[in-house]
Amino acid sequence: METIKGLRGPDYRVHIEWGAIRQFARSLYSTLPAWLDDPRAVVPPTFLVMAGYHWGYILERAPEGSALAAIDCLGTTDGEQSFEFFGPPPRVGDVLTASTEVADHFFKTGRAGGRLEFFVMRTEFRDAAGRLVARWMPTSIRPERRDGAGGEAAGGPKHRPWLHRGEARNQLDAVRSALGPLSIGDGPGPVDLPALTLTDMIRYQCASGEDSPGHHDTLAARAHGMADFISVGMHHAGVLGAYAAHWLSPGNVRFFRARFLTTVWPGDALTCQGRITGFGESGEGPTVELALDCLRGGEPVVRASAVFLRPEGT
């Protein structure tokens, strides 16, 4: 098989806009002033996921005529996504140039048997001077075979709640900035999120640009063998990133990686929790390493790790 590693799509420009940051933060249950009130706000940790949808492309939606358009990636699912920042995250007013290529492509045997195909993409974002400021790496996985709907094994859809007038979607605001000395095992404490509604799901889809109908349309989901529409995994990964940023400051994020473990359904009530696993050093100063989980009934649905600069005074 001819290798697809190194195939590249066209460059595109990404304008960092305050309104987009505000919309994205609100979709993650946050009204943090650093995002909503600062006209030079930095982006949330997973914000650049929107670049491919709003400004450019992703592997599954490659531009016509490009080298990426010839890749057969039908039937892939999201396995992992990571974001790396080479200094302070981009902020409102920045205009970045993005370029996307296939970083890796390989096969391996899955835990339940059957061959899995992995597509690892790399998008690099550069400023006007050509300096690398951020890197986004999503991993898509295609199973050799799909065992029926698969949804019931994950618990299946529950009674669909709906968003009542006046219900708050600001649960992450309960997380306070880290103060005083930090130690291994410290964390901001668990945050319980409300039962997931279709409104919550569509609000994130609008903010991120991920508008696949299987995430809001029952008929589309059933046509693909699912019992009902399912949530976007990056929604809950984004909540974990924002949860950590509330605690350690949005401008301090330098790395965030999330793995998607199982399906999230409308009606699921999730909990965010995290803790410090280590400390390190970087060219910018001391760092804090985190392990983060998004839980359903005590079991993780998304598992993440992150690195932040250590806040002053901690």
C-alpha positions as CSV (number, residue, x, y, z in Angstrom):
1,M,0.0,0.0,0.0
2,E,1.3,3.4,-1.0
3,T,2.1,5.5,2.1
4,I,0.0,8.5,2.8
5,K,2.3,9.8,5.5
6,G,3.4,13.4,4.7
7,L,0.5,14.2,2.4
8,R,-0.4,17.8,2.9
9,G,-3.4,20.1,2.3
10,P,-3.4,23.8,1.4
11,D,-2.5,26.5,3.9
12,Y,-5.4,28.5,5.4
13,R,-5.7,31.5,7.6
14,V,-7.3,31.6,11.0
15,H,-8.6,34.8,12.6
16,I,-8.9,34.6,16.4
17,E,-12.1,36.4,17.2
18,W,-13.5,37.4,20.6
19,G,-17.1,36.5,19.8
20,A,-15.9,33.0,18.9
21,I,-14.0,32.6,22.1
22,R,-17.0,33.8,24.1
23,Q,-19.4,31.4,22.3
24,F,-16.9,28.5,22.8
25,A,-16.4,29.2,26.5
26,R,-20.2,29.4,27.1
27,S,-20.6,26.0,25.4
28,L,-18.2,24.6,28.0
29,Y,-20.3,25.7,31.0
30,S,-18.0,28.7,31.7
31,T,-18.5,32.4,32.0
32,L,-14.9,33.1,33.1
33,P,-14.1,36.8,32.8
34,A,-10.7,36.0,31.3
35,W,-12.7,34.8,28.2
36,L,-15.9,36.7,28.3
37,D,-14.8,40.2,29.5
38,D,-11.2,40.6,28.1
39,P,-11.2,42.0,24.5
40,R,-7.7,40.5,24.2
41,A,-8.7,37.1,25.6
42,V,-6.5,34.0,25.0
43,V,-8.2,30.9,23.4
44,P,-9.5,28.1,25.6
45,P,-7.2,25.0,25.6
46,T,-9.2,23.1,22.9
47,F,-10.4,26.1,21.0
48,L,-8.3,25.5,17.9
49,V,-10.4,22.5,17.1
50,M,-12.7,25.0,15.4
51,A,-10.1,26.1,12.9
52,G,-10.6,23.1,10.6
53,Y,-14.4,23.5,10.6
54,H,-14.8,27.3,10.4
55,W,-11.6,28.3,8.6
56,G,-10.1,25.3,6.9
57,Y,-10.6,21.6,6.7
58,I,-10.0,18.3,8.5
59,L,-9.1,14.9,7.1
60,E,-12.7,13.8,6.9
61,R,-13.6,17.0,5.1
62,A,-10.6,17.6,2.9
63,P,-10.6,20.2,0.1
64,E,-11.5,19.0,-3.4
65,G,-8.4,18.4,-5.5
66,S,-6.0,18.3,-2.6
67,A,-3.7,15.4,-1.8
68,L,-5.8,14.7,1.3
69,A,-9.0,14.4,-0.7
70,A,-7.8,11.1,-2.2
71,I,-7.5,9.4,1.2
72,D,-10.2,6.9,2.0
73,C,-11.1,7.7,5.6
74,L,-14.8,6.7,5.5
75,G,-16.0,5.2,8.8
76,T,-13.5,6.8,11.2
77,T,-14.2,7.8,14.7
78,D,-12.3,10.2,17.0
79,G,-9.7,8.5,19.2
80,E,-7.6,11.2,20.6
81,Q,-6.9,14.9,20.2
82,S,-4.0,17.0,21.5
83,F,-3.1,20.7,21.5
84,E,0.4,22.1,22.2
85,F,1.3,25.8,22.7
86,F,4.8,27.1,22.2
87,G,4.4,30.1,24.5
88,P,1.2,32.0,25.5
89,P,-1.9,30.7,23.6
90,P,-3.1,32.8,20.7
91,R,-5.3,35.7,21.6
92,V,-8.0,37.9,20.1
93,G,-6.8,39.8,17.0
94,D,-4.1,37.2,16.1
95,V,-4.2,36.0,12.5
96,L,-2.5,32.6,12.1
97,T,-1.6,30.5,9.1
98,A,-2.4,26.9,9.4
99,S,-1.0,23.9,7.5
100,T,-2.3,20.3,7.8
101,E,-0.5,17.0,6.9
102,V,-0.7,13.3,7.7
103,A,1.7,12.9,10.6
104,D,1.3,9.1,10.8
105,H,-0.8,6.2,9.4
106,F,-0.6,2.7,10.8
107,F,-2.6,-0.4,11.7
108,K,-2.8,-2.4,15.0
109,T,-4.9,-5.1,16.5
110,G,-7.7,-3.9,18.8
111,R,-8.2,-5.1,22.4
112,A,-11.4,-6.9,21.2
113,G,-9.8,-8.3,18.1
114,G,-9.9,-7.0,14.6
115,R,-7.6,-4.6,12.9
116,L,-7.7,-0.9,13.6
117,E,-6.5,1.7,11.2
118,F,-5.1,5.0,12.6
119,F,-4.8,8.3,10.9
120,V,-2.8,10.9,12.8
121,M,-3.0,14.5,11.5
122,R,-0.9,17.5,12.4
123,T,-1.9,21.1,11.9
124,E,0.6,23.8,12.8
125,F,-0.3,27.4,13.4
126,R,2.2,30.2,12.7
127,D,2.0,33.9,13.3
128,A,2.8,36.7,10.9
129,A,6.5,36.3,11.5
130,G,6.4,32.5,10.8
131,R,6.8,31.5,14.4
132,L,5.2,28.2,15.4
133,V,2.6,29.1,18.1
134,A,0.4,26.0,18.3
135,R,0.0,22.5,17.1
136,W,-3.2,20.5,16.9
137,M,-3.0,16.7,16.4
138,P,-6.2,14.7,16.1
139,T,-6.2,10.9,15.7
140,S,-9.0,9.1,13.8
141,I,-9.5,5.4,14.1
142,R,-11.3,3.1,11.7
143,P,-12.2,-0.5,12.8
144,E,-12.0,-3.3,10.4
145,R,-15.6,-4.2,11.4
146,R,-18.3,-2.6,13.5
147,D,-20.3,-4.9,15.9
148,G,-23.9,-3.7,15.3
149,A,-25.0,-0.5,16.8
150,G,-22.5,-0.6,19.7
151,G,-24.6,2.0,21.5
152,E,-26.3,-0.3,24.0
153,A,-22.9,-1.5,25.3
154,A,-22.2,2.1,26.3
155,G,-25.4,2.3,28.2
156,G,-27.7,3.6,25.4
157,P,-29.7,6.7,25.3
158,K,-31.6,7.8,28.4
159,H,-34.7,9.9,29.0
160,R,-33.9,13.1,27.1
161,P,-34.0,16.1,29.5
162,W,-34.6,19.5,28.0
163,L,-33.2,22.9,29.0
164,H,-35.7,24.8,31.1
165,R,-35.8,28.6,31.0
166,G,-33.4,30.0,33.5
167,E,-31.3,26.9,34.0
168,A,-27.7,27.9,34.5
169,R,-24.9,26.6,32.3
170,N,-22.0,28.0,34.3
171,Q,-20.9,25.1,36.4
172,L,-17.2,25.6,35.9
173,D,-17.4,29.0,37.5
174,A,-17.4,27.1,40.8
175,V,-13.6,26.4,40.2
176,R,-11.4,29.0,41.9
177,S,-7.9,30.0,40.9
178,A,-5.1,28.1,42.6
179,L,-3.7,30.0,45.6
180,G,-0.9,29.0,47.9
181,P,1.5,26.1,47.6
182,L,0.6,23.2,45.3
183,S,1.4,19.5,46.0
184,I,1.0,16.2,44.2
185,G,-2.6,15.1,44.4
186,D,-4.0,18.6,44.7
187,G,-6.9,19.5,42.5
188,P,-9.8,22.0,42.1
189,G,-12.3,19.4,43.3
190,P,-15.1,17.7,41.4
191,V,-17.6,19.6,39.4
192,D,-20.9,18.0,38.5
193,L,-22.5,19.0,35.2
194,P,-26.2,19.0,34.5
195,A,-27.8,16.1,32.5
196,L,-26.8,16.6,28.9
197,T,-29.5,18.2,26.7
198,L,-29.8,18.5,23.0
199,T,-29.4,22.2,23.5
200,D,-26.1,21.7,25.2
201,M,-24.9,19.5,22.4
202,I,-26.0,21.8,19.6
203,R,-24.5,24.8,21.4
204,Y,-21.1,23.1,21.3
205,Q,-21.6,22.0,17.7
206,C,-22.3,25.7,16.7
207,A,-19.2,26.9,18.6
208,S,-16.8,24.3,17.3
209,G,-18.2,23.9,13.8
210,E,-18.6,20.1,14.1
211,D,-22.0,19.9,12.6
212,S,-22.2,16.2,11.8
213,P,-25.9,15.2,11.9
214,G,-25.2,12.0,13.9
215,H,-24.7,14.4,16.9
216,H,-28.2,15.9,16.8
217,D,-30.4,14.0,14.3
218,T,-32.0,10.7,15.4
219,L,-32.7,9.6,11.8
220,A,-29.0,10.2,10.8
221,A,-27.7,8.4,13.8
222,R,-30.0,5.4,13.2
223,A,-28.9,5.3,9.5
224,H,-25.3,4.7,10.8
225,G,-26.4,1.9,13.2
226,M,-26.7,3.9,16.4
227,A,-29.7,3.8,18.7
228,D,-29.8,7.6,18.8
229,F,-27.7,10.7,18.3
230,I,-24.6,10.9,20.4
231,S,-22.6,13.7,21.9
232,V,-19.3,15.1,20.4
233,G,-16.4,13.8,22.4
234,M,-14.5,17.0,22.0
235,H,-17.3,18.8,23.9
236,H,-16.4,17.0,27.1
237,A,-12.7,17.1,26.4
238,G,-13.1,20.9,26.0
239,V,-14.9,21.1,29.4
240,L,-12.0,19.3,31.0
241,G,-9.5,21.7,29.4
242,A,-11.6,24.7,30.6
243,Y,-11.9,23.1,34.1
244,A,-8.1,23.0,34.4
245,A,-7.8,26.6,33.0
246,H,-10.2,28.0,35.6
247,W,-7.8,26.6,38.2
248,L,-4.4,27.4,36.8
249,S,-5.2,30.3,34.4
250,P,-6.1,30.2,30.7
251,G,-2.8,31.9,29.7
252,N,-0.8,29.2,31.4
253,V,-1.8,26.2,29.3
254,R,1.0,24.7,27.2
255,F,-0.3,21.2,26.4
256,F,-3.6,19.3,26.5
257,R,-4.3,15.7,25.3
258,A,-7.6,13.9,25.5
259,R,-8.6,10.2,24.8
260,F,-12.2,9.2,24.1
261,L,-13.1,6.0,25.9
262,T,-16.8,5.5,25.3
263,T,-20.0,7.0,23.9
264,V,-21.8,9.9,25.7
265,W,-25.6,10.1,25.3
266,P,-28.2,12.8,25.8
267,G,-29.3,12.5,29.4
268,D,-25.9,11.6,30.8
269,A,-24.8,13.5,33.9
270,L,-21.0,13.9,33.9
271,T,-18.5,15.0,36.5
272,C,-15.1,16.7,36.0
273,Q,-12.2,16.0,38.3
274,G,-8.5,16.4,38.2
275,R,-5.3,16.3,40.2
276,I,-1.6,17.2,40.0
277,T,0.6,14.3,39.0
278,G,3.9,16.0,38.8
279,F,6.0,19.2,38.4
280,G,8.5,20.1,35.8
281,E,10.6,22.8,34.2
282,S,10.3,24.5,30.9
283,G,12.1,27.4,29.2
284,E,9.4,29.6,30.5
285,G,9.6,28.4,34.1
286,P,8.1,25.8,36.4
287,T,5.2,23.7,35.1
288,V,2.3,21.7,36.7
289,E,1.3,18.3,35.2
290,L,-2.3,17.2,35.5
291,A,-4.4,14.1,35.1
292,L,-8.1,14.9,34.3
293,D,-11.2,12.7,34.0
294,C,-14.7,13.3,32.7
295,L,-16.8,10.6,34.6
296,R,-20.2,9.1,34.1
297,G,-21.3,7.1,37.2
298,G,-17.7,7.1,38.4
299,E,-16.3,5.6,35.2
300,P,-14.3,7.8,32.8
301,V,-15.7,8.6,29.4
302,V,-12.9,11.0,28.5
303,R,-9.4,10.9,30.0
304,A,-6.9,13.8,29.6
305,S,-3.5,15.0,30.6
306,A,-2.3,18.6,30.6
307,V,0.7,20.8,31.3
308,F,0.4,24.4,32.6
309,L,2.9,26.9,33.7
310,R,2.8,27.1,37.4
311,P,0.9,30.2,38.5
312,E,2.8,32.8,40.4
313,G,2.5,32.5,44.2
314,T,1.9,28.7,44.1
